[in-house]
Amino acid sequence: MPFLWKILAVIVVLGVLGTIAIIYVRRQGPALYAYGTSYLADDTMNTPGRRYIEQLNDALDPSEFHNFGKNGATVQQVATSVEDTWTSRHAIVVIDALTNNLYQTLNDPERGIAGAEPVFRSMLDRLGPIPSVVVVKQGYLSAHDYALFDHRMSNATVDAWNAMIDRAVDGRRNVKVVDPNIGWNAEVMMSNVHPTDAGEDHIAQLLFAAVGLTWRPAVNP
């Protein structure tokens, strides 16, 4: 009888340890990858640590976080980064890549879009059907920001670039789109072509919804 009790005790201990291990694995989220511009790479017009990708990282608690955001990156450069670093796996991938193309091609946006669209499609092809991909569209700029470019671009220019994203993601079941311009107030949420704290929070709410998380206001240190 004592022997049986010892066996039962061992089974109970192993069961408890197994349960703890399962809870830990479930608590930790999937790997998180970020590809794009300074919106992902740098605290510019927002409080340090307030970027929407950092809010997602904090909430998701991913098993790994790889941020390949780069100041000044174009769609072409973002696609090259994906090509060089991506290995097919289950992960959440966030792409925010339009800003620099937007103003670098403002003299001929139609030509700029025509050149970027096949590259954007090839980037999504390279990521493949396994990861959960979220593409963040470009938010409208403020009146002040449009004036920085002598009003040679407008909300209509932003819409044209965002329409390219809609075409590129069409039919890709593992790709979702976040459109900041839903509920967007550019005069409050954008400054010097970068999201403010309010803009970051707004995008974070939409991004969280896209990946099935509940957003809570960021707490700055």
N, C-alpha and C positions, 0 to 999 in steps of 0.2 A: 504493500500500500504506500509506504513512504516513497518508493521508487516512482509510482504513478503520479504522486503529488509533485515530484521533482520535474517529471516530464511535462505536466500541466503548467507548472511555473515557467518553464523554459518557453513553452508555446505562447503563454500570455506575454512574456517579455518580448519575444520576437514579433508578436502581433502589434504591440505598442510601438516598437521601433519602426516597424513597417508603416504604420499609420502616420507617424511623425515624418518619415521620409516622403510619403505621398503628399502630405500637407505642404511640405517645403517645396517640392517640385511644382505643385499646383500654384503656389504663391508666386513663384517667379515666372515672369512673362517670357514670350519668345524673343529671339534676337531682334534688335532694332537697327535698321540701316537708314541713313539720311543722305540724300544726294541733291546738291543744288547750289544756290548762291549764298551771299552773305546773310540772307534771311535765316539760314540754318547755321552759318559759321561764326557769326559775330554779334555781340551785343552792341548795337549802333544807336538807335533812338529809343531803346528800352532799358529798363533797370536790369543790371547784370543778373543772369539766372532766370529771366522772365520769358525768354524766347519760347515759342510754342513747342519746339522740338524738345526743349529741356523739361517743360511741363509734362510732355508725354513720357519722356524717359523716367521722370520721377514717379509718375503714376503707374507706368507699366512694369517698372522694376525688371527690365529685360535681362535675359541670361548673358547677353552681350550688347554693347552699343557701339556702332561704328558710324561716326559722323564725317562724311566726305564732303560736306559743304565747303565752298571756297569763295572768298571775296572776288567779285568780278567775273565769276564763271558764266559762260554762255551755255546754251543747250548742247552745242557741239562738245564743249569741254566736260559737261556733266555726263554725256553719253560715253566719252572716253574713260571717265572715272569708273562708270559702271562696267565697261568692257574690261578694265584692268583689275577690278577688285571683286567682282561678283562671282560667287559659286552657287549654283542652284541649291536652295534649301528652304525649309519652312521658316519664314521670318516676316516681320512687318517692314515694308520699305516705303519711305516717304520721299517724294520728289517735289521740289519747288525750284523751277529752273528758268522762268521766263524773263525776269526783271531786266537783266543786262541786254538780252536780245531786243527787248522792247525799245530801249532808248538808243542802242547802237545802230538800229535800222530805221530810225524814225523818218529818214528822208525817203525811204521806199519800203514801208512795212509789208506790202504785198509780196515783194521779192524776198524780204527777210523771212516771212512766214513760209513761203514756198521752199526756201532752203532749209529751214529748221524742221519742217514737218516730217520728212522721211528719216531724219536723224532721230527725232523723238520716237517715231514708230520702231526704229531699229533698237533703241534703248529698251523699250518695253518688250520687244522680241527677245532681247538678250536676258532680261530678268525672267522671262518664261512664265508658265502658268502656276508654279508652285507657291511662291510667296504671296502674301496679301499686300498689294501695292495701293498706296494712296497718293494721288497726284493733286497738289494744291495749285489752284489757279492764281492768276495775278489779281491782286486787289487794285481798285481804282486809286489814282493818286489824288492828292489835294490840289486845290487851285494854285497854291503856292508852288507845289512841285511841278505842275504843268508849266507854270511861268518860267521855271528854271530852264526849260527847253523851248522857250519862246512860243509855247502853245502849238508846237508842231506835232504834238500827239494829244490824245484826248481819251475820254472813256470809250469812244468808238474804236480807237486803236487797241485798247486793252481787250475789248470785246472780241476783236478780230483774232488776237493771239489766243484768247481763251477758247474760241471756237475751234482753233486748231487742236487743242487738247481733246475736246469732245470728239472730233473725228478720229484722232489717234487711238483713243481708248475704246471706241465703239466695238462691241462684240467681245471684249476681253473680260471674262467673268470674274477674274481675280483682282480687277482694278476698280477702285472707287475714286470719285472726284470730290474734292472739297472746294466749294466756291465761296471765297471770303465776301464777295459782293452781295450775298444774301444778308441783309441787316447791316451792311457796311456803312460807316460814316467816315469818309475819307478825311474830313477836316479835323477829326479827333483821333482817328486810328492810323493815320499815315503822316510822316513828317520827314522831309528830305529823302523821299523815295524808300523809306523803311518804316515798318510798323512800330507804333508806340506801344506802351504797356497795354493800352486799351485794344489796340489792333492785335497784339499777340494773344491776349485773352480771348478775343473774338474768334480768331483762327483756331485756337486751342479747343474751344467748345465744339466747333464743327469737326475738328479732327478726332476728338475723343468720341463723339457720336459715331463717326465713321468706323472706328475700331471697336465699338461696343463698350466704351468706358464712360463713367460718370465724371463730368468735369467739376472741380471745385476751385474756387479762387486761389491763385498762387499766393504763397506766404513767403515774402522776401526776408532774407536774413537781416 
